Amino acid sequence: MKILVSNDDGIFSPGLIALAEVASQFGDVMIFAPDFEQSAVGHAITIQRPLQYHRVKMLKGFEAYRVNGTPADCVAMGLFHWGGADLVLSGINLGSNLGNDIWHSGTVAAAKQAVLLGVQGVAFSQVINGEEPSYEKQKPYIAEVVRLLTGEHPPRLVNVNLPKNPTGIRWTHQSVRAYNGKMVESQDPMGRKHYWFSAIPLTAPDENSDRWAMEKDLVSLTPLRLSLTDDEWLQNLATEQASPV
Ligand code: MN
């Protein structure tokens, strides 16, 4: 099995190597990652300048390339270079990607880009608070997830979140409860105003959601789809139209 590994934290992120190490239990691994951090760039692609990629040596023996582009660019570039792959793994992101984070996440976008190009994609993100994670507790669970998702009839796109001390694995739904994209005002050393965008959850997580799983120390697997159509609304419209006036 050919497994392409990418991320949005950049080629030297410890999470990238941890994920590549687990992936190597399942097949041949190649790494294509951004040459600098691209967190929260979402599914941006580079079209106004050319892309280049360069071999990076000394990356724990993995064949690895850094790309002067976004996470989505890296996956497209890697699949081009390798002539396709059977699976694309993205991460392990330094920080969770829960609920509405999915809209901004470069980690999830790399997995989405894989699916757009016809390859199964899985995004991995891990809760962190300050210190650099070791991944030792998470690695057996990541292996279990890869085993599960390369079995019979897996979803094409899965967003995985890993708690600090995992005790089990659950299928979850994306929490879409109220979020506040809050602007925090501050000032620079010259006294000029500047702003930090920070998103904070406003409500408690709903049961069986990705956010709920983190609170329960469970590895969260959320199957995603690329269609954004509001099927429920269309269905209601069809019912209304079919009913007598
Ligand atoms: Mn990131």
Residues whose N, C-alpha, C, O or C-beta is under 5 A from the ligand:
A	BS01	MN	D8 D9 S39 N93 L94
